[in-house]
Amino acid sequence: MTTQVDPEDLREAARQIGGGTTGTTPFGGVSPGTATSSLRFAGTGMSATDTATALTTAADAAETAVEVVRARISEWNSILTESAETFETTEEVSTRRLEALGDFNTRPQG
């Protein structure tokens, strides 16, 4: 099985996953606290109720979930970017090595 790798495709995937540019923070810089602020705000208006407790618990769980997803997306972004860079470097090194072999039918110099 042959797999074709295009470093620019890897970079584009990293840009798409990372929110626009390689190496950026996923979700456009939205923090887990910002993503769950509505839940927390809703709970403040009903302090000392079961609903407020449930909203706080839900906000805590949502923050954890957002952080896990952010970390995973960051990891993918990093791996795709590094893979593009590593692929190009490896390809360049291999090309130089193959070129250094020269023509099989030509007598080696030296």
C-alpha positions in Angstrom: 0.0 0.0 0.0 1.4 3.4 -1.0 0.5 6.6 0.8 1.1 10.0 -0.8 2.1 12.8 1.6 1.9 16.4 0.7 3.4 18.6 3.4 1.2 21.5 2.3 -1.9 19.4 2.9 -0.6 18.6 6.4 -0.1 22.3 7.0 -3.6 23.1 5.8 -5.1 20.4 8.0 -3.2 22.0 11.0 -4.5 25.4 10.0 -8.1 24.1 9.8 -7.9 22.3 13.1 -6.0 25.1 14.8 -8.5 27.8 13.8 -6.8 29.5 10.9 -3.0 29.4 11.3 -0.5 26.8 12.2 0.3 26.7 15.9 -2.7 28.8 17.1 -5.0 28.1 20.0 -8.0 25.9 19.1 -11.4 27.5 19.3 -10.1 30.9 18.4 -8.6 31.5 21.9 -11.9 30.9 23.8 -11.0 29.6 27.2 -13.0 26.8 29.0 -14.1 29.5 31.5 -15.5 31.7 28.8 -17.3 28.7 27.2 -19.1 27.9 30.4 -19.7 31.3 31.8 -23.4 31.3 30.9 -23.9 28.2 33.1 -22.2 29.8 36.0 -24.0 33.1 35.5 -27.4 31.3 35.5 -26.5 29.6 38.7 -25.7 32.8 40.6 -29.2 34.1 40.3 -30.5 31.0 42.0 -28.0 30.5 44.8 -28.8 27.9 47.5 -31.1 25.9 45.1 -30.7 22.5 43.7 -30.7 24.1 40.2 -27.7 26.3 41.1 -25.8 23.3 42.4 -26.6 21.4 39.2 -25.6 24.3 37.0 -22.2 24.6 38.9 -21.6 20.9 38.5 -22.5 21.1 34.8 -20.2 24.1 34.3 -17.3 22.2 36.0 -17.9 19.2 33.8 -18.2 21.3 30.7 -14.9 23.2 31.5 -13.1 19.9 31.9 -14.5 18.6 28.6 -13.6 21.8 26.8 -10.0 21.6 28.2 -9.7 17.9 27.1 -10.9 18.7 23.6 -8.6 21.8 23.4 -5.6 19.7 24.4 -6.4 17.0 21.9 -6.8 19.5 19.1 -3.6 21.2 20.1 -1.9 17.9 20.0 -3.2 17.1 16.5 -2.2 20.6 15.3 1.3 20.1 16.6 1.7 16.6 15.1 0.4 17.7 11.7 2.8 20.7 11.7 5.7 18.7 12.8 4.9 15.9 10.3 4.9 18.5 7.4 8.3 19.9 8.5 9.9 16.5 9.1 8.6 15.1 5.8 10.2 18.0 3.9 13.5 17.6 5.7 13.5 13.9 5.2 12.6 14.3 1.5 15.4 16.8 1.0 18.0 14.6 2.7 16.9 11.6 0.7 17.1 13.6 -2.5 20.6 14.8 -1.8 21.7 11.2 -0.9 20.2 9.8 -4.1 21.8 12.6 -6.2 25.2 11.9 -4.6 25.0 8.4 -5.9 25.4 9.7 -9.4 24.8 7.8 -12.6 25.2 4.1 -12.2 26.9 3.8 -15.6 29.4 6.6 -14.9 32.8 5.7 -13.4 33.1 7.1 -9.9 35.5 10.0 -9.4 38.6 9.6 -7.2 
